Amino acid sequence: MPACGIRTAGGREYNLGDLQALALMSGINGMLIGGYLTTGGRQYADDVKMVRDLGLTPLSARSRAAQGE
């Protein structure tokens, strides 16, 4: 993939449902997790588990910034 950020945010639970993991497998490299500005999202632990179950390592925005991304 090109060196770019492709992210998903609010609405992924509603629009993707059980297919959210496919978005990560398809190249999305960032997502908002937990509660959103005006609505609740999935539980933080559930999203982290989904990422880890795919064999990926979740990074926080701070750790990405420290890496220069």
C-alpha positions in Angstrom: 0.0 0.0 0.0 1.1 3.6 -0.5 2.5 5.5 2.5 -0.8 7.0 3.5 -3.3 6.8 6.3 -6.6 5.1 5.8 -8.9 5.3 8.8 -12.3 4.3 9.9 -14.3 6.0 12.7 -17.8 6.5 14.0 -20.4 4.4 12.2 -18.2 1.4 11.5 -20.2 -0.7 14.0 -23.4 0.1 12.2 -22.1 -0.1 8.7 -19.7 -3.0 8.9 -21.1 -5.0 11.8 -19.3 -8.3 12.1 -17.1 -7.4 9.1 -15.0 -4.8 10.9 -12.0 -7.1 10.9 -12.1 -7.2 7.1 -11.6 -3.5 7.0 -8.3 -4.0 8.9 -7.3 -6.8 6.7 -8.1 -4.7 3.6 -5.6 -2.0 4.5 -7.1 0.3 7.0 -4.3 1.4 9.3 -6.1 3.5 11.8 -9.5 3.6 13.7 -11.1 5.5 16.5 -12.0 3.2 19.3 -14.2 3.4 22.4 -16.8 6.2 22.8 -17.1 8.9 20.2 -18.0 12.6 20.6 -21.7 12.2 20.8 -22.4 8.4 20.7 -21.0 5.3 22.3 -18.8 2.9 20.3 -17.7 -0.6 21.0 -15.8 -1.3 24.2 -12.1 -0.4 24.0 -11.1 -4.0 25.1 -13.2 -5.5 22.3 -11.5 -3.4 19.6 -8.0 -4.1 21.0 -8.9 -7.9 21.0 -10.1 -7.7 17.4 -6.8 -6.1 16.4 -4.7 -8.6 18.3 -6.7 -11.6 17.0 -5.7 -10.6 13.5 -2.0 -10.8 14.6 -1.6 -7.0 14.5 -0.1 -4.8 17.2 -2.3 -1.9 18.3 -0.5 1.5 18.6 -1.7 4.6 20.3 -1.7 8.0 18.6 1.2 8.9 20.9 3.3 6.0 20.0 2.7 6.7 16.3 3.7 10.3 16.8 6.9 9.2 18.6 7.7 7.1 15.5 7.3 10.1 13.3 4.1 9.1 11.7 
